[in-house]
Amino acid sequence: MLVVDDCPAMREIMRASLERLGLSVKSVDSGWAALHAVADACFDVIVLDVQMPGLDGMAVGRSLRSAPC
């Protein structure tokens, strides 16, 4: 699972909560970092923050739909 959020506190809360459920979680702090992470590995689930500076969650989602995994 990939968690993408520019807020460090929210990213940590989501990561810790999901790991407690037994999930393997990678977290990144921007839309650009999310695209780089997806280029390096496939994720079953990606949780995106919609409002991020630079490349927002909606743009990342559109980009990921066209990316093979």
ZINOR-V273766 format. One record per run of one state. SS is the DSSP state (@ for helix, = for strand, . for the rest). FROM is the first residue (numbers start at 1). LEN is the number of residues. If there is no record, write none. Layout:
ss=SS from=FROM len=LEN
ss=SS from=FROM len=LEN
//
This chain:
ss=. from=1 len=1
ss== from=2 len=3
ss=. from=5 len=3
ss=@ from=8 len=13
ss=. from=21 len=5
ss== from=26 len=3
ss=. from=29 len=2
ss=@ from=31 len=10
ss=. from=41 len=5
ss== from=46 len=3
ss=. from=49 len=8
ss=@ from=57 len=9
ss=. from=66 len=4
//
